[in-house]
């Protein structure tokens, strides 16, 4: 099939300047004019020209109509399509790809348009089969977002599939609603499954891939197939720190930088570049959206994005129509297996045996590409994924049928809680470090003072100790600044949590889908309120103490100066007031103790109830785990038995092949001998002058 050489289309999308950026004094450093994007870096303007540039006011659905929608027809014709979002963390990649209810992003718009085309073509005697996978790659570790299992996944190359992930769940899609549901669930799993929120945002790659296959309804003959890859790439901050992104930049540089033309393309340096091999310089029509921030404090990230995008614009792909050759490939693999079996019957070579196993595996993979096989596997994955989501504790978050608005609130609340937990841990560690440094500093100052008072210190010792004290003070100052920054971030997160709670209206209602999280958040809220009240009380006590000390000093001064004197009646009155206050203090103290006891009792009851609930849940989980292990053991036993049976059959097949080959040779020799005898008889008859008998 002839190929078509096409450059990768690159479009720039600049997000709006955020209100918090304006409050911090950030200014706009990006100008959009037609296809030109101009960046002002420290008063020096640098311009870049791409296939299109979109300003802050342009919505994602409009960008889709202008850039991607015309390419859906190419997908229907059998071309591969790749859509990539590239840029810094916080520049709007995920929003551009996903959008929201009011302004759907590139992926939701593509999904709806794809099925409009399918519905139209099905009326013209064409049948379609669509499947989807959703893969996340973080630090070279792969996660199946539609079915987060713990089975091994490997990047492989297959004669039919090309480069693919062996072990990745592929789900059958029957409508645009199915497609929207799986995409949303995968995104939820991506957010909820992250243990480190910030690292996840910076280093995570997400590849949502669709396979579109066609066949003729009347003849049943397979037609063309297409693969659509929609990739949300990691932030460019990882350009020097993370293997996956560094490999991606290296591939872009070799393919798009004229200075490196002709160099080896390091696709195999990472899983991401391996899976994007067709998207960058391979068999696909590719579109890249480079997202940037307009703020001047993000100029460096924006400049790197523009420079790399310029290289991408220089890359050319070799796009061609993909004809479905499943049947042909299966036949070829079978022929190769038969040929290799014949060879093994003559010489049992270990390399040939291993090659035979590889061919059999390829044949099994090829067979799984048939529509009916994919249907069976999809049903199996659909059952597995519920268990796997439950094992990760995110089943209800991912697949809950609650209103989408509440789901979004839940996601934001959980992400904020995770971020707060991380900042709190950092704050504690930094605070402990600062306290230790203060103690060390105080000890050093005390030692220095004692040494100075003794008069035994030399000038060298004095200078050395003073220098050490100053260095420690500088380190303490830096650490204190870091503590302040973390504390400010913590306050910002707490303020966001407060706003989220206000928007939600009722925290219990928002978090009704997760009892454990609800209990955790409620406990956190109670603890926060107690801490706030304690802080207010401490501040009030400090204020009262200061006023009391001030008043005492004033009175003592007045008495000392003779300005104030007390007669017996005034002294008696003051003593009576003092007795009353002491009695009131005792009563208030008893009341506080009683309330504290009641609080401890209630807390004990609550903890007991929660513990009982947790124990019951753990027992249920253990029972489920035991059941799962039992099934797993049965499965492993059956697997071993099948493997033994398979190897036995393979050996028998080889023996049969050897026997048949030997017998065939014997028969050929017998036939040859008969032919020779027949020829000799003919010769004798001819010599005798008789007519030879035909046959």
Buried (B, 14 or more C-beta within 10 A) or exposed (E): EEEEEBEBBBBBBBBEBBEEBEEEEBEBBBBBEEEEBBBBEEEEEBEBEBBBBBBBEBBBBEBBEEBBBEBBEBBBEBBBBBBBBBBBBBBBBBBBBBBEEEEBBBBBBBBBBBBEBBEEBBEEEBBBBBBBBBBBBBEEEBBBBBBBBEEEBEBBEBEBBBBBBBEBBBBBBEEBEBBBBBBBBBBBBBBBBBEEBEBBBBBBBBBBBBBBBBBEEEEEEBBBBBBBBBBBBBBBBBBEEBBBBBBBBBBBBBBBBEEBEEEEBBBEBBBBBBBBBBBBBBBBBBBBBBBBBBBBEBBEBBBBBBEBBBBBBBBEBBBBBBEBBBEEBBEBBEEBBEEBBBBBBEEEEEEBBEBBEEBBBBBEBBEBBBBEEBEEBBEEBBEBBEBBBBBBEBBBBBBBEBEEEBBEBBBBBBBBBBBBBBBEEBBEEBBEBBEEBBEBBEEBBEEBEEBEEEEEBEEEEEEEBEEBBEEBBEBBEEBBEBBEEBBEBBEEBBEBBEEBBEEBEEBEEBBBBBBEBBBBBBBBEEEEEEEEEEEEEEEEEEEEEEEEEEEEEEEEEEEEEEEEEEEEEEEEEEEEEEEEEEEEEEEEEEEEEEEEEEEEEEEEEBEEEBEEEEEEEEEEEEEEEEEEEEEEEEEEEEEEEEEEEEEEEBEEEBEEBBEEBEEEEEEEEEEEEEEEEEEEEEEEEEEEEEEEEEE
